[in-house]
Amino acid sequence: MAALLVEVGVVGELVQPVTAWGVARWCPRAVLAEVPATAPRTQLPGGLVYLGPAQLVLHHVETGNYRDNLATGAPRLWVVLDQDGMVVALSADPTEGESFSEAGVDAAARVVEMVPMPAPIAARLAAFVAEHHVERTFHKRQRDRADPDSLGRRSRVDEE
């Protein structure tokens, strides 16, 4: 099984609620191509905060989805943060990113956002796809044919 681990840094910001009843939430704003030599929760210019390191795991069976993401011209990464601003998940796979936003037990306590993919990560992803992608043909399954004799009318023995 071929997999590649890419160490990245995640940048986010604490977004204040719009109403008096809301709560402040951490939202991812960017992914850095490398882990910086700074401590997590370091304030950055523009009100942003370096949230900490994360691992982007690339799997060889998902290369078709990675290729589709790169083909959009503006590839994205999906970042999942918990309510404390900790990175829960990170993916370059659009289908996995969509599954992060599905309802579940902890759906209300997490934030799922798409952020632009940095060019160095896109280049590594393209190289990974070029090395590991295997085109798979779609095979439509055929149903078994029904036995016409078993579907016919049966004579009633009770009526005689």
C-alpha positions in Angstrom: 0.0 0.0 0.0 1.6 3.3 -1.1 1.0 6.3 1.1 2.7 9.6 1.4 2.7 11.7 4.6 3.0 15.5 4.0 3.7 17.6 7.1 1.9 21.0 6.9 1.0 23.9 9.1 -2.6 25.2 9.6 -3.5 28.8 10.0 -6.9 29.9 11.3 -8.8 32.7 13.0 -11.3 33.0 15.8 -14.5 34.2 14.3 -16.8 36.1 16.6 -20.6 35.3 16.6 -23.0 37.4 14.6 -25.7 37.3 17.3 -25.6 37.5 21.1 -26.6 33.8 21.3 -23.7 32.5 19.1 -20.3 31.3 20.2 -16.9 32.2 18.8 -15.6 29.5 16.5 -12.2 28.7 15.0 -12.1 28.7 11.2 -9.2 27.5 9.0 -8.0 30.1 6.6 -4.8 28.6 5.1 -2.5 25.6 5.0 1.3 26.2 4.9 3.4 24.0 2.7 5.8 23.4 5.6 5.6 23.3 9.4 7.0 26.7 10.6 9.5 26.9 13.4 7.0 28.6 15.6 4.8 27.4 18.5 1.2 26.6 18.0 -1.3 29.4 18.9 1.2 32.0 17.8 -0.4 35.3 16.6 0.2 36.2 13.0 -0.4 39.5 11.2 -4.0 40.2 10.2 -5.6 38.5 13.2 -4.6 35.1 12.1 -3.3 32.4 14.4 -0.9 29.5 13.6 -3.0 26.6 14.9 -0.3 23.9 14.7 1.0 21.1 12.5 -1.0 18.5 10.7 -0.5 15.5 8.4 -1.9 15.3 4.9 -2.0 11.6 4.1 -2.1 10.6 0.5 -3.3 7.1 -0.4 -2.6 5.5 -3.8 -6.2 4.3 -4.2 -7.5 7.9 -4.1 -5.3 9.2 -7.0 -8.4 9.6 -9.3 -10.0 12.0 -6.8 -6.7 13.9 -6.3 -6.4 14.2 -10.1 -9.9 15.6 -10.3 -9.1 18.1 -7.6 -5.9 19.2 -9.4 -7.8 19.5 -12.7 -10.1 22.2 -11.4 -7.4 24.7 -11.8 -7.8 25.9 -8.2 -7.1 22.8 -6.0 -8.4 22.8 -2.5 -7.7 21.1 0.8 -10.4 20.3 3.3 -9.6 21.1 6.9 -11.6 20.0 9.9 -11.2 21.8 13.2 -12.8 21.1 16.6 -14.3 23.7 18.8 -10.9 24.4 20.4 -9.2 25.0 17.1 -7.3 21.7 17.0 -7.0 20.1 13.6 -9.1 16.9 13.5 -8.6 16.0 9.8 -7.0 17.2 6.6 -7.6 15.9 3.1 -6.9 16.6 -0.6 -9.7 14.2 -1.6 -12.9 16.0 -2.6 -15.1 13.0 -1.7 -13.5 12.6 1.7 -13.9 16.4 2.2 -17.6 16.2 1.5 -18.0 13.3 3.9 -16.5 15.5 6.7 -19.4 17.8 6.5 -22.1 15.1 6.9 -24.2 15.1 10.0 -23.0 13.0 12.8 -22.5 12.8 16.5 -19.9 15.6 16.7 -21.0 17.6 13.6 -22.1 20.6 15.6 -18.7 20.8 17.4 -16.6 20.9 14.3 -15.9 23.3 11.4 -15.2 22.0 7.9 -13.7 24.5 5.4 -12.0 24.4 2.1 -8.8 26.3 1.8 -6.6 26.9 -1.3 -3.9 24.3 -1.8 -0.4 25.8 -1.8 1.6 25.4 -5.0 4.3 23.2 -3.4 1.7 20.8 -2.0 -0.1 20.7 -5.4 3.2 19.9 -7.1 3.8 17.0 -4.6 0.3 15.8 -5.1 0.7 15.9 -8.9 3.9 13.9 -8.7 2.2 11.3 -6.4 -0.7 11.0 -8.9 1.7 10.6 -11.8 3.6 7.9 -9.9 0.7 5.9 -8.4 -2.4 6.4 -10.6 -3.8 3.3 -12.3 -6.8 3.8 -14.5 -9.6 1.6 -13.5 -12.3 0.7 -15.9 -15.9 0.7 -14.7 -17.6 -2.7 -14.9 -21.4 -2.6 -14.6 -22.7 -5.6 -12.7 -25.3 -7.7 -14.5 -28.2 -9.1 -12.7 -28.9 -12.8 -12.9 -31.6 -13.7 -15.3 -34.8 -14.8 -13.6 -36.1 -18.3 -14.2 -39.3 -17.9 -16.2 -40.7 -21.2 -14.9 -40.5 -20.1 -11.3 -42.5 -17.0 -12.1 -45.4 -18.7 -13.8 -48.9 -19.3 -12.4 -49.3 -22.3 -10.2 -52.4 -24.5 -10.3 -54.4 -24.7 -7.2 -55.0 -28.1 -5.8 -57.4 -26.9 -3.1 -60.1 -25.8 -5.6 -61.0 -29.3 -6.8 
